[in-house]
């Protein structure tokens, strides 16, 4: 399989080069040259398969030409070493709980897969003569985070030989628990506390990839959903969610949307044949994608801080991939995707209502997706649906406790992170300061 840039100004790349570079030289995002179709037999028997079995078949269709079967199986099974249950919330609405991994967030799937894929491509390999082994290719992973990406990537790569991880996060705009998950690790993980927003962090990372001097002196790659090996494996759990749904109705999937890698993975799954009827893009106050759906015009703007902070993105990178997938055809986009917007007060109201009525505890991001799905199903009956519950509510303990009047227990996994010593480096939002740091 070859991979092209969404800007289409550079030659096709191999999977290895696309993964290790992260961003194409023309500032575009990599996309697979073809999207493979899965067989009717696969879908006829999907309910009899495990999460790992389903994911391996999907991964083989996507990556089997470039990664040997044994290595790919190891990558998939090691990535998905935790459960992803589908929980019934109401008669028509199910929650796909993606918070049972090491950092209790959905990004554990993509981050763990990427770290193992990158390790596969950077490990020692024999020279052609077989007489000696080559040196490891050192990689510098740059990742901007609005919350959960940083912890998932940092923990996915922690201790991986030959890879240094630099996490950039907006000062004061992530929860204390989220912050503790990537600022206390040390080893090969560095945390930069940027005086700005998530969009500033993302801009710094993108500028670094385009800086000739940095790329001459360092091997830089991305672990955001910019990297195709981060966003593509997120397609696995859409197949798994569908496999667990009742088969007496059509299925709608609702996704809390920030940088849109998660939704893009679902759309990729649909193109591979997954019979999802419709997708919901649930936005918080950062609703530039909803505005696009309504007007066919995409107008990025500075992000707004909300209680659903991982969705605080004013210029989502993966919008370029969605446009590429649909060839910029607005009519086709809105045929597959509906958008909804929820402010902080609405998010809090949804969390309280669902907790009171059915005793299900939502985090702020899942609340957006739940409500978007509920609204969509009112016009999509008799369909049923699942929403992506992206993080354990305890990761936003202060917010959840205040809204629900509760005292949510902190899981042992999170408690362990909170006991660590915070290690951060203050950083301005100026690219020259970031560049100087990287070269130093």
Secondary structure, DSSP 8 states (H G I E B T S, - for coil): --EEETT--S--B-HHHHHHH-B-TTS-BEEESS-----HHHHHTGGGS-HHHHHHHHHHHHHTTTS-HHHHHHHHHHHT-S---EEE-SSSEEEEE---STTSBTHHHHHHHHHHHHHHHHS--B-TTSSSB-----EEEEEEESSHHHHHHHHHHTT-TTEEEEEEEETT-S-HHHHHHHHS--TTEEEEEESS-HHHHHHHHHHHHH-HHHHHHS-EEE-STTSHHHHGGGGHHHHHHHHHS-SSS-EEEEEE-SSSHHHHHHHHHHHTT--EEEEEEEE-S--HHHHHHHHS----------SSGGG--SS-TTHHHHHHHTTT-HHHHHHHEEEEE--HHHHHHHHHHHHHHH-----HHHHHHHHHHHHHHHHSTT-EEEEEE-B-GGGGHHHHHHHHT------HHHHHHHTS----EEE-S-HHHHHHHHH-
